[in-house]
Every structure is written in C-alpha cells, then in structure tokens.
Amino acid sequence: MEILPEFNTTNAAFLTGTIGLLGLVTNIVVAIAVRKSSSFGYAFGTLCLSQTIADIGMCATFVFMTSGISLIEPSWHSTYLGRRSGQLLIFFWEGSIFTHLFSAVNRAIAINFPLRYNAIFGNLKVTRYIVLFIWTVSAIQASPYFIPTCSMLFDPVSFTYAYGEGLCGDITENYADKITSITVVTTIGTLDFTSFLRLVKLRATVAGAINTQECKRREVRFFFQACAQSSLLMSTLVFFFYLVYLNEDPWYVYITTTLIWMLVHCLDGAIIIVFNREVRRIIRGKLMGLDISVGYSLTNQNQTSNRAQSRPDSNHNSNITTIS
C-alpha cells in the first residue's frame, strides 16, 4: 500500500507552496522582531537580519516562482524570465552561507577573543562593510546565470532544479557552487568547533557578577543558535550532493533536493525564535496588538552610532573572559 500519493507537479507545487508560505511569514515576523530586539547587539543582530532577509528571499522565490509558475503555466519555466528563479535561489543561497560564515566568525571572536571583540565589531562600519561584502559576492556568484547556457533549469515534471549543460554548467555547478559551498560550510564547522572547545574549557571558571553571568549565558545561547543554523546548511549539502543519488523514486528525489533546500530556510527563522526569549516576547506582543519597544533596537543603535562608536556590542563586558 502506497503511503504517498502519486507524484505530480500539482501535488509537489501545493506542498512546496504551503510550507514555503509558512516559512516566509515566519521569517518576516522574525526580521521585524530582530530589528526591535536589543539583546543581539548591532553586529550580530545585523548579521541575523541579513540571514533572515536571505531566508525571506529563498522562501518567496519557492512560493511565487517555483510553485506559482508550476501551478499557473509550467511551460513558463523554460523561458528566459522563468529561468530567473534558479538564479534568485543561487543569489539568496550564497547570501545565506556567507552570512552564516561571518556569524560564525563573530561568535568565534566573542568567545575566543572577547577582549578584542569591541575593537573589531565596536565600529559599526565594520559590520556594514561585511554585509556589503556578503551581498556583493552573492551577486557576483549569481551573475553567470544570466547566460542562457549557464542558467539553472527547473523541471516541473520532477519538480527539481538542475545546472545547465556544457562547460558553463559544469563550472557553475562544481566550482562556483559545490566547492564554494563545501568550503564555506567546512570553515563554519571548524570555527564552531573551536568555539565549542573554548566554552568547554571555560566551563569550570569561577562564577562572577550577575551581569557577567548574564553575558556568559547570552554568548552561549547565541553560539548554539549559530551552530543549529549551521547544521541546517550542512544537512542541505549532504542531501543535495550525496543522499539524493541513493534512490530514484520521484518523491525521494524531490524531498532530498527541492523540499530540503526550502525547508532549511523555513526553519532558519524558527531557530532564532527558539533561542531568543526577547524575540518570542516581541512576537507575542505583536500578535496581541501591543506596541513593544525594547531598549536599543538595531535602528536606534544605527542612529546613535556617530556619538557612540565605542559602545560595547551585544552588551560585551571586558570581564567576558569568564564565559562558560
């Protein structure tokens, strides 16, 4: 007895569109909450916002272009404009993995070199240049897909994406995407591992003042948030470049490529909600119709940057060396 219905474009489009829409709404709500939250600090908060924007872009593309076109007129996917969906996904994917990379760098410095953290991220321009770099690189990575022979093609029958054929397709698949993604994610894993070892080493330190303990708990929470999000990225690569080849069933191929790719970005925002009480409080306030105004939001911090360049980011204290 078959558990799943027969695979077809309509079923896959409805499933992708429904899950993607939930992820889109979740990430939009998270983006609003992160902007209002004071607990992230300017640097890490801006990186979280950049990540959420990438997730919003991914979910919106899957909902309105991948699923929407498939339900309205699948043949549009073969047109030049229809093939832009794959290019947009690559653009937001690159923005996602590079934002995760710099988030891992941010957490690694906060945990391993806390006394140097403010010297690096206390200057708001550093974070702005990082975000500019992230999205510039993403645009460069996605630019070859304007070339018709390099376009990422979507097959509405199998509901999966495939790289273009020929030399250009091989270059974009193996070098621009595969090697870049694996290298970035491996670097993220290495940074997270060194940060984890540091946390274990410092776990037995003597307890300090209450405000220092709060900083310690915050840094640990942010670290595990970044780790959880990085794990999602790693799982995407495992599914996309390895597990997909273990079975040829249409549902299996669809789930291990398109669905997993989208689901990772739907869950990214949910992870921020799980690991941050203040974000949950802001969202509850919004749902209840309350006007939540919390401390220094990212916008407030941006407005005061000219007179407070040296303000500690994410409430970092010089005594944060007692992180556990």
N, C-alpha and C positions, 0 to 999 in steps of 0.2 A: 504494500500500500504506500503510495507516494504521500509524503508529508507536505511538500511544497507544491503549489500549482504549476502548471506548465509555464516554462519561461517564455516570455514575450516582451516586446518593447513597452507595451502599455503597463503591465504589472511592474516592471523594473522602473519605469518613469514615475509611477504613482508612489512607489516605495521610496525612491531617491528624493522625490519632491517633498514628500511628507516629512521624512527625517531631516532633510536639509532645511526645511522651513522652521522646524523646531530649533535646529542649531542656529539659524540666522537670528531668530528672535532672542534666543539665549545670549548670543554674543553681542547683540546690540544693547541689551539690558546691562550686560557686564561692562561694556565700554562706557556707558553712562555712569555706572557705579564707580568704576576705576577713576574717572575724571573727578568725581566728587570725594573720593576717599583720600584721607591724609596719611594713612598708615604705610603706603608704598614708598613714599618719598618721591622726589622728582625723577631721578634717573631710572629706578626700577619700575616706577609707575608708568613712565613714558614708554619703556620697553614693553610692558604688559599691554599698554594701549595699542602700540604698534602691532603686537601679536594678535590682539583681538580684531584689529582692522583687517589683517590678513585672513583671519578666520571668517569674518563677515564677507569678504570678497570671494573666498572659496565657496561658502555656502550659497551666496547669491548666484554665483555662476552655475553651480549644480542645479539650483532650483529653477532659475529663469531661462537659462540657455540649454543646459544638458537635458533637463526634464521637460521644460516648457516647449522647446522646439520639437522634441520627440513626440509630444502629445498633439501638437498642432499640425506639423508637417515634417516628418522625419527626413525627407529629401533635402531640406534646407541645410542640414549638417554638411552636405558635400559642397556647398557654395563657399566662396572665399570668406564672406562675412560669418557664415555658420561655423567655419573652422577657427574663428577667433576664440571660441570657448576654451579650446585646448591651450591657446596662448595665454589667456587670462588665468587659467589654472596654474600654469607654469610660473607666471608672474607672481601670483599670491603665494604659491608654494615656496618659491625662492625667498620671498619676503618673510615667510614664516620660519624657515630653517635658519636664516641669518639673524633674525630677531632672537630666536632661541639661543643661538651661539653667543650673542652679546649679553643675553640674560645670564647665561652660564658664566661668562667672564665676570659680569657684575657680581654675581653671588660668590664666585671663587675669590675675588679680591676682598669682598666684605668679610669672608670667613678666614681666609689665609693671611691677608694683609690689611687688617681693619684700620690700622693707624694711617695707612696710605689711601684709604678709600675716599675720604673727603678731598684729598689733594688731587685726585683724579676725577671723581664724579661730583665734587662740590661745585665745580664750574659748570653751569648749565649748558654752556656752549658745547662742551664735550659730548653730552647726550644728544644734542641737536645734530651735531656732525655725524654721530654714529647712526642715527635714524636716517639722515640724508644719504649716508653711505649705503645702508641696507637697501633702501628702495632704488637707489641708482644702480647698484649691482643687479638687483632683481629685474629692472628694466632692460639692462644690457643682456642678461641671461635670456630674457623673453624675446628680444628683438629679432633673432634669426627666424622665429616662427612666422614673421611677416612674409618670408619667402615661401611661395606655394609648395615647393618640393620639400621644405622643412616643416611644414605645418603638422601639428599633432591632429590626427584624424580620429573622429568619433564614429563608431559603428553602431547605429541604433538597433541592429539585429541582436548583437551580443551585449549591447549597452556598455561597451568598454572603449577606452582610448588607446591609440597605437601611434607610434612615431612614424614619420614619413619614411618612405623607402629611398634607397640610394645613399650616396656618400653623405649628403647633408643630414639625412635622418639618422645615420649611424653616428655622426659627430654629436648631434644634439642629444641622442639617447645615451651614448656611452661616456661622453666626456662632459658635455655641458650639464647633464642632469645626473646620471648614475654616479660617476666618480665624484662630482661635486657634492652630491647629497650624502654619499657614504663618508667622504672626508669630513664634512661639517658635522655630521651626527657622531662620528667617532671622536672628534675633538670635543664635542659637548659631553660625551660619555666620560672621557678622560678628565675633563675639568670637574665634572660632578663627582667622580671617584676620589680625586684629590681633596675636594671639599668635604666629602664624607669622612675620609680618614682623619682630616683635621678636627672634625666635630667629635669623632670617637676619642681622639687623643685629649681633647679639652673637656671631655665629659666629666672627668673627676676633679675639675678645678674647684676651688673653694667658692661657695656662694657669695655674691657681692650684694650691693644695694638693690633695692626693689626695682628702681628704674633700669639698672644694668641687667637684672634678670629678665625684665620685660623686653629689652633689646635682644637678649640671647634667644628668647622664645620666638620673637619676630623673625630673626635671621634664620633660625632652624625651620620655621614654617615656610618662609619664602624659598629656602633651599629645597625642601621636599616638594613644594609646588612646582618649581622649575624641573626637578627630577621626574615628577609624574608626567609633565608635559613633554619632556624629552623622551620618555619611554614610549609615548604615543608615536612620536616621529620615528623612533627605531622600529616599532612594530609595523609601521607603514612600509618601510623599506624591505623588511623581511617578507611581508605578504606580497608586495609588488614585484620584487626581483627574485623571489625563491618559491614561496609556497604556492603561488598561482600555477606553477608548472607541474604540480603533483596530481592534478585531476583536470579532466577536460569537460566535466559537467558544466552546462551553461550557468546554472545558479552559483556553482562554486567559483567559477572564473569571475563572474560579476561581483560576488561578495568580497573576494580577495583582492580586487582591484578598485573598481569604481566606488563600491559601498564603503569599504575600509578607508579609502582615501578621503571621502567626505566625512565619515563618522569621526575620524580623528580630529577634524577641525570643529565638529559639533561639540565634542567632549572637552576640547581645549578651554572653552569658556566656563564649562561646568566645573572644571578643576579649580579655577580661580574662585568660584563661589564656595566650593567645599573648604578650601584652605584659608578663607578670609572672612572672619566674623563681621567685620565692618561692612564689607561688600554685601553680605546677607542682610545686614540691618538696613542699609540704604535701599536695597531692592524691596524689602518688606515695606519700608516707608513709602516707596513709590507705588506699590500695589495697593496700599491702604489710603493713598491720596494725600500722604503727609509730605510737607516740604522739608526734606532732610538737607541740612547744611552742616558739613563736617569739616572743622578745622581748616587747614590749608589744603585746598584741592589742588590738582595739577594746574588749573587755570590761575588760582591765587598765587601759587608758587612762581608761576611764569611772570605774573605782573610785578612781583616783588623782587625779581632776580637782580635787577640793576643795583639795588641797595643792600642785597643780602647774598652776594655771590658765595660767601663762605659759610652759609647756613648748612649745618650737617644734614646730609641726605638720609632719608629713611630713619631719622632720629638717631643717627650713629653717635655713639659716645666714645671718647678716647679710651674708655675702660672696656671696650667691647672685646678686648683680648681674652676675656673670661667666658667667651661663648662656649656653650655646651650643647 
